[in-house]
Amino acid sequence: MSPKHKPLVWLAGEVKTPPFSTEARIEAGFLLRKLQAGESIGLPHSRPMPSIGKACHELRIQDSDSTWRLVYRIDFDAVVIVEVFSKTTQATPQKTIDTCKLRLRKYDHDGK
């Protein structure tokens, strides 16, 4: 990893096979590496999640039988992974949004 790359900080979840397919895990790693390098990712792979907070986004990974979501926030010094889940409905569940907000508040309060 280049010194210019931001580290990943995992507050919850992981990307591993299983439950991710090998292809989905590789795609997630590729997209996360782009974020670490400071590249901006837009639709269809990523979309803003202002309902969670400023600089929060949802990374979309299509798998053979699931659609994975990684909620992340771009900080000055890191890419913070807040949640990893399989999405089964059109809207992000309110419980997931609330959990993400709580994790980020705790992360910010504890001084990273």
N, C-alpha and C positions, 0 to 999 in steps of 0.2 A: 504494500500500500504506500502510495506517495505521501510525503509529509503534508501535501496540500489537501489530502483526502480527510474528510471528517469521519470520526469513528461512529459506529452504530452503538446506541445505548438501548438495550432491550428492557423495557419495563414489564412486558408480558409477552407470552407466546414464543413460538419458534417456527422456523421453516425447515422441516426435515421430511425425509421419505421413509415410511409413510407418516402422515396421511397425505402429504403432497406427492404427486407423481414426480418422477425424476425430471421430466420436462418442465413442470410447473416450478419446481424448486430451482432449477437452473435459470428460468426466466425471472423469478423473484430475485435471485442473486445478481443477475445482470442489471436489473432495474435499480436495486439498492446500491450497487457499485456506481451507477450513473449519478444517483443522488449524493453519494459520498464525494464524488468528484465535483459537485456543484452544478451539475447539469439540471435544467428544468425539464420535467416530464409532464406532458399534458394528456388530454384525452386521446385515445381511449384507455390509457394505462393508469392515469392518475387524475383525480379531481379534487378541488378544494373542499374542505369540510369546516366551514365557518361555524357550524352548529357546535363544534367541539372547541374551537379556538383559533386565534390568529396563527397563521403559518401551518395549520394542520391540513392534512390531505389523506386521501384514501387511495392506496395502490391496489389496482385490480389485476388479479392473476386468474386467468381462465384455465381450469383443469379439465380433464376428461369427464368427470362426473360432479364437479363442484366449482363454485366460483369463490376464490379466496380473496379476502380483503386484509390489507395491512394498514392500519391507521398509524400515521407518522407525523412528526413535526420537525421542521427544519429550524434548528437553532444556530446561533453564530458559531458554536464550537462542536456541534454534533448533529446527527440525524437520530431522533428519538423515536423508537418503535413503541407505540402505546398499546396496540392490540393486534392480534392475528385471529381471524375467524372465518368460517365458511358462511357465506351469505346465502340465505334461502328465500328472502323476501325482497320486494322492490326497494323498500325504505330500510335504512339502518335502524335497528331496534333502539328505542329510547334508552333501554337499560345499558346497551353498549355505549351510547353517547355519554350517559351519566358516568359510567365506569371510566371512560377515557378522560373525562374532565377531572374526575377525582384523582386519578393516577398522575396527571400533569400538575395539578395543584400540589400534590404531595412531593413530586419530583422538584418542582420549583421551590417549595418551602424548605425542603431538606438541603437546598444548596447544590443540587446536582451532584 
